Amino acid sequence: MQREIVVLRYGHRHVRDYRVTSHCCLVARAFGANRIEVIGEEDREIAKTVQEMNERWGKGAEVEFFDDWKKRLSFYKQKGFAPVHLTMYGLPVQNVEAELAKIDKLLVIIGSQKVEREVYEKADYNVSITLQPHSEIAALAVFLDRLQKGAELGKKFGGAKIEIEPVSKGKKVRPIGQE
Amino acid sequence: MQREIVVLRYGHRHVRDYRVTSHCCLVARAFGANRIEVIGEEDREIAKTVQEMNERWGKGAEVEFFDDWKKRLSFYKQKGFAPVHLTMYGLPVQNVEAELAKIDKLLVIIGSQKVEREVYEKADYNVSITLQPHSEIAALAVFLDRLQKGAELGKKFGGAKIEIEPVSKGKKVRPIGQE
């Protein structure tokens, strides 16, 4: 199955959320999402950071900003995506991950501090990663790791200029396509 | 095996890193770490946030600030802890997690933007979560989830005043000890 994953980051506030939204986007890209949409105040720096990473470290998801989450949700529902909202109030991931892994198109919604009640209602699944408050960045990473059963951990990104050679100490980065 | 996990957040800068370090601490707590140490400029707000969470949601790890990571590393090494540094340049988690799961005392080090070379050298293990740049918050969460094989996901925290009742839609929180 060729799974398609779109990550929707709900509720970005300019400046204030810069670093947290950046982390969300970088995690979505690194863990193999196909696309990232951010709902909120546009921040070109974030889109640019991810774009530069795609140029250097290989082609992954790109980021685009939108105003209206309901329109994006409708758009993806019409395309056959199942909206999965990550929230501490939802059903434990370990109970639903096998079912979710069978779905080939997922819209993974991650919120910021305040999420409208309608998001819970319009999502096909509300899923929790632990039953404690923590971080949408962490929730996204653990969810994508469990959904893909770790297949994303060794993912190669096409068109990379450099790649890491894992080492037990220090750092090793090698250029690609230049012997 | 009663595993002991201490999370060491290396390099906190006051104000600038507030939210990211907060996320790190909340993740460490929610994913069952026993203790959190932050190296850098003291921020009482962060310690207080985690303390309040422990009072409300149940007793988990507490946060303390220190100046000198080398002293803390020595302290934990003497106590028999194995330092594990999470870094994109390290050995893939999927290759080392079985070995690491056998260790009963782990000092999990997560960095911020710049980490001194000595951290890589003094760590017993340098471990990567994907070979792409992303987030120390995500790396910590995925590492703790894999290390504990998901046992942390259903963890109950003692002395909680409230707890979540997982539901497929909406939010449900119940007080504890008041029938």
Boltz contact constraints between the chains, C-beta under 6 A:
constraints:
  - contact:
      token1: [A, 19]
      token2: [B, 20]
      max_distance: 6.0
  - contact:
      token1: [A, 20]
      token2: [B, 19]
      max_distance: 6.0
  - contact:
      token1: [A, 23]
      token2: [B, 135]
      max_distance: 6.0
  - contact:
      token1: [A, 26]
      token2: [B, 134]
      max_distance: 6.0
  - contact:
      token1: [A, 26]
      token2: [B, 135]
      max_distance: 6.0
  - contact:
      token1: [A, 27]
      token2: [B, 134]
      max_distance: 6.0
  - contact:
      token1: [A, 27]
      token2: [B, 135]
      max_distance: 6.0
  - contact:
      token1: [A, 27]
      token2: [B, 138]
      max_distance: 6.0
  - contact:
      token1: [A, 30]
      token2: [B, 130]
      max_distance: 6.0
  - contact:
      token1: [A, 30]
      token2: [B, 132]
      max_distance: 6.0
  - contact:
      token1: [A, 30]
      token2: [B, 134]
      max_distance: 6.0
  - contact:
      token1: [A, 57]
      token2: [B, 132]
      max_distance: 6.0
  - contact:
      token1: [A, 89]
      token2: [B, 164]
      max_distance: 6.0
  - contact:
      token1: [A, 89]
      token2: [B, 171]
      max_distance: 6.0
  - contact:
      token1: [A, 91]
      token2: [B, 166]
      max_distance: 6.0
  - contact:
      token1: [A, 91]
      token2: [B, 168]
      max_distance: 6.0
  - contact:
      token1: [A, 92]
      token2: [B, 166]
      max_distance: 6.0
  - contact:
      token1: [A, 94]
      token2: [B, 150]
      max_distance: 6.0
  - contact:
      token1: [A, 94]
      token2: [B, 153]
      max_distance: 6.0
  - contact:
      token1: [A, 120]
      token2: [B, 169]
      max_distance: 6.0
  - contact:
      token1: [A, 120]
      token2: [B, 170]
      max_distance: 6.0
  - contact:
      token1: [A, 121]
      token2: [B, 169]
      max_distance: 6.0
  - contact:
      token1: [A, 128]
      token2: [B, 166]
      max_distance: 6.0
  - contact:
      token1: [A, 130]
      token2: [B, 30]
      max_distance: 6.0
  - contact:
      token1: [A, 130]
      token2: [B, 153]
      max_distance: 6.0
  - contact:
      token1: [A, 131]
      token2: [B, 164]
      max_distance: 6.0
  - contact:
      token1: [A, 132]
      token2: [B, 30]
      max_distance: 6.0
  - contact:
      token1: [A, 132]
      token2: [B, 57]
      max_distance: 6.0
  - contact:
      token1: [A, 134]
      token2: [B, 26]
      max_distance: 6.0
  - contact:
      token1: [A, 134]
      token2: [B, 27]
      max_distance: 6.0
  - contact:
      token1: [A, 134]
      token2: [B, 30]
      max_distance: 6.0
  - contact:
      token1: [A, 135]
      token2: [B, 23]
      max_distance: 6.0
  - contact:
      token1: [A, 135]
      token2: [B, 26]
      max_distance: 6.0
  - contact:
      token1: [A, 135]
      token2: [B, 27]
      max_distance: 6.0
  - contact:
      token1: [A, 135]
      token2: [B, 137]
      max_distance: 6.0
  - contact:
      token1: [A, 137]
      token2: [B, 135]
      max_distance: 6.0
  - contact:
      token1: [A, 137]
      token2: [B, 137]
      max_distance: 6.0
  - contact:
      token1: [A, 137]
      token2: [B, 138]
      max_distance: 6.0
  - contact:
      token1: [A, 138]
      token2: [B, 27]
      max_distance: 6.0
  - contact:
      token1: [A, 138]
      token2: [B, 137]
      max_distance: 6.0
  - contact:
      token1: [A, 138]
      token2: [B, 141]
      max_distance: 6.0
  - contact:
      token1: [A, 141]
      token2: [B, 138]
      max_distance: 6.0
  - contact:
      token1: [A, 141]
      token2: [B, 141]
      max_distance: 6.0
  - contact:
      token1: [A, 141]
      token2: [B, 142]
      max_distance: 6.0
  - contact:
      token1: [A, 142]
      token2: [B, 141]
      max_distance: 6.0
  - contact:
      token1: [A, 142]
      token2: [B, 142]
      max_distance: 6.0
  - contact:
      token1: [A, 142]
      token2: [B, 145]
      max_distance: 6.0
  - contact:
      token1: [A, 145]
      token2: [B, 142]
      max_distance: 6.0
  - contact:
      token1: [A, 150]
      token2: [B, 94]
      max_distance: 6.0
  - contact:
      token1: [A, 153]
      token2: [B, 94]
      max_distance: 6.0
  - contact:
      token1: [A, 153]
      token2: [B, 130]
      max_distance: 6.0
  - contact:
      token1: [A, 164]
      token2: [B, 89]
      max_distance: 6.0
  - contact:
      token1: [A, 164]
      token2: [B, 131]
      max_distance: 6.0
  - contact:
      token1: [A, 166]
      token2: [B, 91]
      max_distance: 6.0
  - contact:
      token1: [A, 166]
      token2: [B, 92]
      max_distance: 6.0
  - contact:
      token1: [A, 166]
      token2: [B, 128]
      max_distance: 6.0
  - contact:
      token1: [A, 168]
      token2: [B, 91]
      max_distance: 6.0
  - contact:
      token1: [A, 169]
      token2: [B, 120]
      max_distance: 6.0
  - contact:
      token1: [A, 169]
      token2: [B, 121]
      max_distance: 6.0
  - contact:
      token1: [A, 170]
      token2: [B, 120]
      max_distance: 6.0
  - contact:
      token1: [A, 171]
      token2: [B, 89]
      max_distance: 6.0
